[in-house]
Amino acid sequence: MLGRAGWRLLVGAAWTLAWALGPGKPEPGLALLEGDAFAPVGEPGGYRVRVHNPTEGSRRFTVLVRGWRGEEVEPAFALAWDVVLGPRASAERWVKSSWSGDASLVSDPLPDRAAAWGARAAGRWRVEARVEGRERDALHIAGTLVA
């Protein structure tokens, strides 16, 4: 009896080690989240989100993008992007927001803004992109709101 339990324990430990050290099954997910470090309040700014499908088949999933001002609990904006990617394909969108409760997804990059180096700090911002249903598949960025 003890020999059988010891054997099961050894097999279970080997499977756990193989699972922890072995390569995972490829899944589509987030590849990039980026934006300017300074965001002038009231002027539209953009945050680029890129997703990639490393698999051999088409995949459908939803990307949730939310942005917060400072330490507020409720997001200043929240968007959902339904994505269908072919095999080994990538796609990207830009989130356009002026941090005044508005936001939209656009497919073309936003024009470059003038640098806000001399502007007065008016708080902090943070943006999160997450694949819906996957707790660990998220990217975060943060910066300064300027007036």
CORWO-V43538 format. One record per pair of residues at least 24 apart in sequence whose ideal C-beta (glycine too) atoms are under 10 Angstrom apart, sorted by the first residue. I is the first residue (numbers start at 0). J is the second residue. D is the distance in whole Angstrom. If there is no record, write none. Layout:
I	J	D
I	J	D
This chain:
24	53	10
24	54	9
25	51	10
25	52	9
25	53	4
25	54	5
25	55	9
25	87	10
26	52	9
26	53	8
26	54	7
26	58	8
26	60	9
26	130	9
26	133	8
26	136	8
27	51	7
27	52	4
27	53	7
27	54	7
27	56	10
27	57	10
27	58	4
27	59	9
27	60	6
27	82	8
27	84	6
27	88	9
27	89	10
27	130	8
27	136	9
28	52	8
28	53	9
28	58	10
28	60	8
28	62	9
28	129	10
28	130	5
28	133	7
28	135	10
28	136	5
28	137	10
28	138	9
29	62	7
29	128	6
29	129	8
29	130	6
29	133	9
29	136	6
29	137	7
29	138	5
30	89	7
30	90	10
30	91	8
30	138	9
31	89	9
31	91	7
31	128	9
31	138	8
32	62	10
32	64	8
32	94	9
32	126	7
32	127	8
32	128	5
32	129	10
32	137	9
32	138	4
32	139	7
32	140	6
33	93	10
33	126	10
33	138	9
33	140	7
34	66	9
34	93	9
34	94	8
34	96	10
34	109	10
34	124	9
34	126	6
34	140	6
34	141	9
34	142	7
35	109	10
35	111	9
35	112	7
35	114	9
35	115	8
35	140	10
35	142	7
35	143	10
36	115	9
36	124	10
36	140	9
36	141	9
36	142	4
36	143	7
36	145	10
37	112	9
37	114	8
37	115	4
37	116	8
37	118	7
37	120	9
37	124	9
37	142	6
37	143	5
37	144	8
37	145	5
38	66	9
38	68	10
38	96	8
38	97	9
38	98	6
38	112	9
38	115	8
38	118	10
38	121	9
38	122	10
38	123	10
38	124	5
38	126	10
38	142	6
38	143	7
38	144	5
38	145	7
39	97	8
39	98	9
39	112	7
39	113	9
39	115	6
39	118	7
39	121	9
39	144	8
39	145	5
39	146	7
40	68	9
40	97	7
40	98	5
40	99	7
40	118	10
40	121	6
40	122	8
40	124	9
40	144	5
40	145	7
40	146	6
41	97	5
41	98	8
41	99	6
41	144	10
41	146	8
42	96	10
42	97	6
42	98	9
42	99	10
42	112	7
42	113	10
42	115	9
42	145	10
43	95	5
43	96	7
43	97	5
43	98	9
43	99	10
43	101	8
43	102	10
43	103	9
43	105	10
43	109	7
43	110	9
43	112	9
44	93	10
44	94	9
44	95	7
44	96	6
44	97	7
44	98	8
44	109	7
44	112	7
44	115	10
44	124	9
44	142	9
44	144	10
45	92	10
45	93	4
45	94	7
45	95	5
45	96	8
45	105	8
45	107	10
45	108	7
45	109	4
45	110	9
45	111	10
45	112	9
46	92	9
46	93	7
46	94	5
46	95	8
46	96	8
46	102	9
46	109	9
46	124	10
46	126	5
46	128	8
46	140	7
46	142	10
47	91	6
47	92	8
47	93	5
47	94	8
47	108	7
47	109	9
47	128	10
48	78	9
48	80	7
48	82	10
48	90	9
48	91	6
48	92	6
48	93	7
48	94	7
48	104	9
48	126	9
48	128	5
48	138	8
49	89	6
49	90	7
49	91	4
49	92	8
49	128	9
49	138	10
50	80	8
50	82	6
50	84	7
50	88	9
50	89	7
50	90	6
50	91	7
50	92	9
50	128	9
50	130	8
51	84	8
51	87	8
51	88	8
51	89	4
51	90	8
51	91	10
52	82	9
52	83	9
52	84	4
52	85	7
52	86	7
52	87	7
52	88	5
52	89	7
52	90	9
53	84	10
53	86	9
53	87	6
53	88	10
53	89	10
54	84	9
54	85	10
54	86	6
54	87	8
54	88	10
55	86	5
55	87	8
56	84	10
56	85	9
56	86	6
56	87	10
57	83	7
57	84	7
57	85	5
57	86	6
57	88	8
58	82	8
58	83	7
58	84	5
58	85	9
58	86	9
58	88	9
59	83	5
59	84	8
60	84	8
60	130	6
60	131	7
60	132	8
60	133	9
60	136	9
61	129	9
61	130	7
61	131	4
61	132	8
62	90	10
62	92	8
62	104	9
62	128	6
62	129	7
62	130	6
62	131	7
62	136	10
63	127	8
63	128	7
63	129	5
63	130	8
63	131	5
63	132	10
63	137	9
64	92	9
64	94	5
64	96	9
64	102	8
64	104	8
64	126	7
64	127	7
64	128	5
64	129	8
64	138	10
65	94	10
65	102	9
65	125	9
65	126	7
65	127	5
65	128	8
65	129	8
66	94	7
66	96	6
66	98	7
66	102	7
66	124	6
66	125	7
66	126	5
66	127	8
66	128	10
66	140	10
66	141	10
67	98	10
67	123	9
67	124	7
67	125	5
67	126	8
67	127	8
67	141	9
68	98	6
68	99	10
68	100	10
68	121	9
68	122	6
68	123	8
68	124	6
68	125	9
68	144	7
69	121	9
69	122	5
69	123	5
69	124	8
69	125	9
69	144	8
70	122	9
70	123	8
70	125	9
71	122	10
71	125	10
74	100	10
74	102	9
74	125	10
74	126	9
74	127	9
75	99	8
75	100	6
75	101	9
75	102	8
75	124	8
75	125	10
75	126	10
75	144	10
76	100	7
76	101	7
76	102	3
76	103	9
76	126	9
77	102	8
77	127	10
78	102	6
78	103	7
78	104	6
78	128	10
79	104	9
79	131	7
80	104	6
80	128	9
80	131	10
81	131	9
82	130	9
92	128	10
94	126	7
94	128	8
96	124	9
96	126	9
98	122	9
98	124	6
98	144	6
102	126	10
115	143	9
115	144	10
115	145	5
115	146	9
116	145	9
117	145	9
118	143	9
118	144	9
118	145	4
118	146	6
119	144	10
119	145	6
119	146	5
120	144	7
120	145	6
120	146	8
121	145	6
121	146	4
122	146	9
